[in-house]
Amino acid sequence: MISAGVAFTGTERDKIEKLCRYIARPAVSLERLSLNARGQVVYRLKKPYSDGTTHIVMSQMELLERLAAIVPRPRVHLTRFAGVFAPHYKYRSMVVLKPMAKAQIPESDEAPAKSRIHWAQLLKRVFGIDVDKCLRCQGPMRIISAIEDPLTIKKILTHLGVPHKPPMPWPARGPPDLEALETQQQFDVT
């Protein structure tokens, strides 16, 4: 068994090879694995069990089930800590170093670079509406306020003579009428 205290230099090739073989070893020794005449998998144990069992006989599907059971689930921690290094040990803070505090970055007026596009740029790209320029003088515009109250919006739009109700959506189209299609196909043929 190799422990975490193993250390060697980069020139000790035999020790490096031994460590690599240990890390890359399979879950099952292929030398002790065989098939019997009935097509069952026979696994010869390295040491007999206390009851004298020296071989385990199972179907091929059972072997796959057992191998699948030892594969860890994705994104699960494989390292477990015990004793002083356990997560809830009361004296852990005395042993484990605390991470250094990150320096506070002063906030600036500039928005951080994001992958999203600003809403004004989206309006310009999709509808051709440039809300950053005045329609009359082509000068830059800035947003003074955003009005969200429905009653205020209705008053403003009514005063400007613009309809305040959204247009009605087109009705959904139903499935095609099979009789009409058959009649049309008959006229197309003749």
N, C-alpha and C positions, 0 to 999 in steps of 0.2 A: 504494500500500500504506500502510496506517495502522499506526503502531507504538504501543507502550505509552506513548511519550513525548508523545502528542497531548494537548494541554490547551487549553481555551477556557472562556469564561464562559457562564453560562446564557442570556445575551441574544444570543449569536451564533447565530441560528437557521439560517443557511445551513450552518455547520460541524456543527451538531447533526444536521441533515437528512442531510448527507453521511456522517456516522458511522453513523446509523441505516440508511441505504441499504446501506452496506458490511456491517454486521452481519447484515442481513436478506436478503442476496443469496442466490439459490438455488444449488444445486450445479451446475446446468446452465443455460446461457443459453437462454432460450426463443426469442430472435430467431434463433439459429443452429440451431435444431432444426426438422426438417420431415419429412414423409412422402413417399416416392417413389410411383410408379404401382403398384408391387408390394406396397405396404403396409409396407415396411421403413422404419425410422427412419434418417434421414440427419442426422449432426451435423457442421456446418461448423466446422473448427478456427479458432481466432483467429489462430494463426501456423502455417504449414506445418511439418511434421516435417522432419528433416534429409534424409530419403529422398524428399521432395517430396509426401507425403500431405497433402491439403487437407480431405478428408472421411472420416468413419467411417460405414460402412453396417452396420446390425445389425437383427435382428428386434426386435419390440416386447418379447418376453420377455427377450432379451439386455440391452436397456436397463434393464428392471426388475431383472435380476440385478446389473448394474453399480451401479445406484443403491442397492440393498439392501446391497451390499458396503461402501459408504462410511458406512453408518449405524453409529455406535458401539454396542457391546454395552452393556446396562444396567449401572450401577454400576462403570464402568471409568474410571480417571483419564484425562482428556483433555489434561492439561497435563504436558509432559515437561520436565525440567530437565537442563541440560548444564553442563559446566565446573565452576565453583566451587559452583554450587547443586545439582549432581548428588547423589543420596542417599549414595553411598559415597566421595565425594571426601575425601581425608585432611585437608584444611584447611577443610572446610565449617563446622566448629564455631567457627572464628575469624570467620566472616562472618555466619552466621545467628544471630539472637537466640534465646536459650533461653527457653522459656515460664516464666512465673513459677510458683513452687511454690504449690500450693493449701494453705491453712491447714488444719491437722488439726482436725477437729471431735471434741471429746471424746465418747466413747461414753456413752450414758445407759442406764438400765435399761429405758426404754420402747422397744418395738419400733418400727421405722420404719413409717410408714403404707404398707400394701401393699394390693393389690387382693384378696388372698386372705383368706378368713375363717378365724378360729382354729378348731382342731379341736373344742374344747369347744362352741363356738357351732354348728358343723355337727351334732354329736351331738344337741344340744338341738333344732335345727330339723328334722332328718330323723327321729330316733327318739323325740323327746320326753324324752330323758335329760339331766337337768341335773347335770353332774358338778361344778359349782361350789357346789352347795348340799347340805347334809346331809339325808338322807331323814327322819331322826327329828326334829331340832330346827330344820330349815330355815336353819341357820347357814352361813356361808361355809366352804368346804373348800379345802385346797390340796394339791397333789400332793407327796408325800414322795419317792417313787421310782417308776420304771417297771421292771417285771419283764419281762424278755425271755427268760430261760432256760426252755425247754420243760419240763424236769423239775421246776423250782420251781413253775411254773404248775400242773402236774399235781398236785403235792402239796397246794397251797393249795386247788384246786378240789375235790379228793377229800375233804379235811378239812371243807370247807363243805358237802359233800353235793351238789355241783353236777356234772353230767356234764362230764368233761374232754375227751371226744371231740366234735368238731363233728358236727352232724347230717348224715346222708347226703343228698346232693342228689337231687331227683326225677329219675328216668330220663328221658332224652331221648325225645320222642315221634317215632315214625317217620312216614313218609308215609302218607296215608290209603289204606285198602284199597279199591281200585276195585270189586271184586266186592261188597263190603258196601254201598258207596254205591249201586251199581246196584240191588241188592236192596231197599234202603231206598226208593229213588225209585219202584220198582215198587209197593211197598206204599202209598206216599203218593198215587200216581195212582189206585189202585183204591179 
